[in-house]
Amino acid sequence: MNFNEFQPGLKARFAHLSLAAASAAALLTSGVAVVTAMPAQAAIARDVALALKLRLPKTPIDALDCTTFAPWCEVVSGESLFYIDEAARYLFVGRLYDLEERRDVTAARLLELNPDLLVAGAARAAGHAETHSPEARTAQAKTRVDLSVLPEDGGVLWGNRRGPRLVVFSDFQCGYCQRLTGELKQAGVLVEERPISIFGAASRRMSEGVLCAKDKAKALHAAYAGRAPSAQADCDAGEVLDANEAFARANGFAGTPVIVRASDGAVLHGYRDAATLREFAGAKPGTDQ
């Protein structure tokens, strides 16, 4: 993707005038707002698509949504995802996080677009050759899970050895997973961190390097700092990573981080602060938060 090709255009500016006209109409009558707002959004999407074609001619545009995250448009290009403003001037590649629902919106969307990110691992663990069958789709998210089915060597223990244990499913390329490590330290809990490859092959390689390291806890924190060790030639962590990812799929974990209370399998989806983690970890088993 060549971002240097971007230049401001009259077509994109005209889209803002259309949106402004629709907003003005909405102040006059709510009945007109429904009629004018929809064409305005369609005009914005059309002009953004044209601008992208002119400014990124080598980037295929498979889908464009200028409604869900307005004033930003979501752009799907192959297996990748990026965002651009309605004037088609500013573009960013990164992750959107829903603060109300406390979930990584981009991670969930990437899994929706590329189910093989977790489907492939689940299929290998279950012994299935076909990874595109309807049964292979992510299950509905569960609020309580059975941790006993997970392999013992698929996680990394770190933190307070005397504290209550929390099992965290994470991706080393997930910014909120990295932030969560600081909150987990402050919470004074014992962490069992289980990597899953939400962001594809690069995440998988990082996870293999961590699980194959002599000092796994040190390697884990190095991975979050961008210094993940390479997997050793005589170490194969594929089977346990497949099991982690199969478990994530089966329980509807569509993003990271996901926090599970070891005492009873209660689940929290998304980033939480130290106080919330401490309360969750110390809650009476069988209670939901």
C-alpha positions in Angstrom: 0.0 0.0 0.0 1.6 3.2 -1.1 0.4 6.0 1.2 2.5 8.6 -0.7 0.0 8.6 -3.5 -2.6 10.5 -1.4 -3.5 14.0 -2.6 -6.6 16.1 -1.5 -9.4 16.2 -4.1 -12.4 18.2 -5.0 -14.6 15.1 -5.1 -13.9 14.2 -1.5 -14.4 17.8 -0.4 -17.8 17.8 -2.1 -18.8 14.8 0.0 -18.5 17.0 3.1 -20.9 19.5 1.5 -23.4 16.8 0.9 -23.2 15.6 4.5 -23.5 19.2 5.8 -26.6 19.7 3.6 -28.2 16.5 5.1 -27.4 17.7 8.6 -29.0 21.1 7.9 -32.1 19.4 6.6 -32.3 17.3 9.7 -32.7 20.4 11.8 -35.7 21.5 9.8 -37.7 18.2 9.8 -37.0 14.7 11.1 -39.0 13.3 8.2 -36.5 14.8 5.6 -33.5 13.6 7.6 -34.0 10.0 6.8 -34.4 10.7 3.1 -31.4 13.0 2.8 -28.9 11.4 5.2 -28.8 8.0 3.4 -27.9 9.5 0.0 -25.3 11.6 1.7 -23.6 8.6 3.2 -23.8 6.8 -0.1 -22.2 9.8 -1.9 -19.4 9.9 0.7 -18.7 6.2 0.1 -18.7 6.7 -3.6 -16.3 9.6 -3.5 -14.0 7.9 -1.1 -13.9 4.8 -3.3 -13.0 7.0 -6.3 -10.3 8.8 -4.3 -8.8 5.5 -3.2 -8.8 4.2 -6.8 -6.9 7.4 -7.9 -4.5 7.6 -5.0 -3.9 3.9 -4.3 -4.2 2.4 -7.8 -2.3 -0.8 -6.8 -4.4 -1.5 -3.7 -7.6 -3.6 -4.4 -10.6 -2.3 -2.5 -12.9 -5.3 -1.7 -15.3 -3.5 0.7 -16.0 0.0 2.0 -18.1 1.0 5.0 -18.5 4.7 5.7 -21.4 4.3 8.1 -20.4 2.1 11.0 -17.5 4.2 12.3 -18.4 7.6 10.7 -16.6 10.0 10.1 -14.1 7.2 9.4 -14.5 4.6 6.6 -13.5 1.0 7.1 -11.7 -0.3 4.0 -11.2 -4.1 3.4 -8.3 -5.0 1.0 -7.7 -8.7 0.7 -7.0 -10.0 4.2 -6.1 -6.6 5.5 -8.1 -3.8 7.1 -7.5 0.0 7.3 -9.4 3.2 7.9 -9.7 6.5 6.0 -11.5 9.7 6.8 -14.4 10.9 4.7 -12.3 13.4 2.8 -10.0 10.6 1.8 -7.0 12.5 3.1 -6.0 10.8 6.3 -5.4 7.1 6.5 -4.4 4.9 9.4 -3.6 1.3 9.9 -4.3 0.2 13.4 -6.9 -1.1 15.8 -10.1 0.4 17.0 -11.2 -0.3 20.5 -14.8 0.0 21.8 -14.5 1.5 25.2 -18.1 0.8 26.2 -18.0 -2.9 25.2 -14.3 -3.2 26.1 -13.4 -5.1 23.0 -11.0 -4.9 20.1 -13.3 -4.1 17.2 -10.6 -4.5 14.6 -9.5 -7.9 15.9 -13.1 -9.2 15.8 -13.5 -7.8 12.3 -10.3 -9.4 11.1 -11.5 -12.8 12.4 -14.8 -12.3 10.6 -12.9 -11.5 7.4 -10.3 -14.2 7.9 -11.8 -17.1 9.9 -8.7 -19.2 9.1 -6.7 -17.1 11.7 -8.2 -19.3 14.4 -10.1 -21.9 12.3 -6.9 -23.4 10.9 -5.5 -24.0 14.4 -8.7 -25.4 15.6 -9.1 -27.7 12.6 -5.5 -29.0 13.1 -6.1 -29.7 16.7 -9.4 -31.5 16.0 -8.0 -33.4 13.1 -10.2 -31.9 10.4 -8.9 -31.3 7.0 -11.6 -28.9 5.9 -11.4 -25.5 7.5 -14.1 -23.6 5.7 -17.1 -25.7 6.8 -20.0 -23.9 8.6 -19.2 -25.9 11.8 -15.7 -24.3 11.9 -17.1 -20.8 12.5 -16.5 -19.1 15.8 -19.0 -20.1 18.5 -21.1 -17.7 20.6 -19.0 -16.1 23.4 -19.4 -18.0 26.7 -19.4 -16.5 30.1 -18.0 -19.6 31.8 -15.5 -22.2 30.4 -13.9 -25.5 31.3 -10.1 -24.9 31.6 -9.4 -28.6 32.3 -9.3 -29.5 28.6 -6.3 -27.2 28.0 -2.7 -28.7 27.8 -0.5 -27.8 30.8 2.4 -26.7 28.7 0.4 -24.2 26.6 0.7 -21.3 29.0 3.3 -19.1 30.6 3.2 -18.6 34.4 4.3 -15.2 35.8 3.3 -12.7 38.5 2.5 -13.3 42.2 2.9 -17.0 42.9 0.8 -16.7 46.0 -2.0 -14.8 44.4 -5.3 -16.0 42.9 -4.7 -17.4 39.4 -6.1 -15.7 36.2 -5.8 -17.4 32.8 -5.3 -14.8 30.1 -5.7 -15.5 26.3 -3.6 -12.9 24.4 -1.8 -12.0 21.3 1.7 -10.5 21.6 0.8 -7.9 18.9 -2.3 -6.7 20.8 -1.7 -3.3 22.3 -4.4 -3.8 25.0 -2.8 -7.2 26.0 0.5 -5.4 26.5 -1.2 -2.7 28.7 -3.0 -5.5 30.6 0.3 -6.9 31.8 0.9 -3.8 33.9 -2.5 -4.0 35.5 -2.1 -7.7 36.2 1.2 -6.9 38.0 -0.5 -4.2 40.1 -3.4 -6.6 40.9 -1.0 -9.0 42.6 -2.3 -12.1 40.8 -0.7 -15.2 39.4 -1.1 -15.1 35.6 -1.2 -18.1 33.3 -0.9 -16.5 29.9 -2.0 -18.5 26.9 -1.1 -17.1 23.4 -3.5 -17.3 20.5 -2.7 -16.0 17.0 -5.4 -13.3 16.4 -3.2 -11.4 14.1 -2.0 -14.3 12.0 1.4 -15.8 11.1 3.6 -13.1 12.7 1.8 -13.6 16.0 2.1 -17.4 15.7 5.9 -17.1 15.3 6.2 -14.9 18.3 4.1 -17.3 20.4 6.3 -20.2 19.3 9.4 -18.3 20.3 8.0 -17.6 23.7 6.8 -21.1 24.5 10.1 -22.6 23.3 12.2 -20.2 25.4 14.1 -21.4 28.4 12.8 -18.5 30.5 9.2 -18.3 29.2 8.1 -15.4 31.5 11.1 -13.3 30.4 10.5 -14.1 26.8 6.8 -13.1 27.1 7.6 -9.6 28.4 10.3 -9.3 25.7 7.8 -10.2 23.0 5.5 -7.4 24.2 8.5 -5.1 23.9 9.0 -6.1 20.3 12.0 -8.4 21.1 10.4 -11.9 20.8 12.9 -14.7 20.6 13.0 -17.0 17.6 11.6 -20.5 18.1 14.3 -23.1 18.6 14.9 -25.6 15.9 14.4 -28.6 18.2 11.2 -27.2 19.8 7.7 -27.6 18.3 5.0 -25.7 20.1 2.5 -26.1 17.3 0.3 -28.7 19.0 -0.2 -26.7 22.2 -0.8 -23.4 20.3 -3.4 -25.3 18.1 -5.1 -26.4 21.3 -5.2 -22.9 22.7 -6.7 -21.6 19.5 -9.2 -24.4 19.2 -10.3 -23.6 22.8 -10.6 -19.9 21.9 -12.8 -20.7 18.9 -15.0 -23.2 20.7 -15.7 -20.6 23.4 -16.3 -17.6 21.2 -13.2 -15.7 22.0 -13.2 -13.3 19.0 -10.6 -10.9 20.3 -7.9 -10.4 22.9 -7.4 -10.1 25.8 -9.8 -12.6 27.4 -9.4 -13.2 31.1 -10.6 -16.4 32.8 -10.9 -16.9 36.6 -9.1 -20.2 37.2 -11.2 -21.1 40.2 -14.5 -21.5 38.3 -13.9 -20.6 34.6 -15.8 -17.2 34.8 -14.8 -15.0 31.8 -14.1 -11.3 31.3 -13.7 -10.1 27.7 -11.3 -7.2 27.1 -8.9 -4.9 29.0 -9.5 -4.3 32.7 -7.8 -2.1 35.3 -6.0 -3.5 38.3 -8.8 -2.8 40.7 -11.3 -4.7 38.6 -8.9 -7.6 38.1 -8.3 -7.8 41.8 -12.0 -7.8 42.6 -12.7 -10.4 39.8 -9.9 -12.7 41.0 -10.9 -12.6 44.6 -14.6 -13.0 44.0 -16.4 -16.1 45.4 -16.3 -18.9 42.8 -19.5 -19.2 40.9 -20.3 -15.5 40.9 -20.4 -13.4 37.7 -18.9 -9.9 37.4 
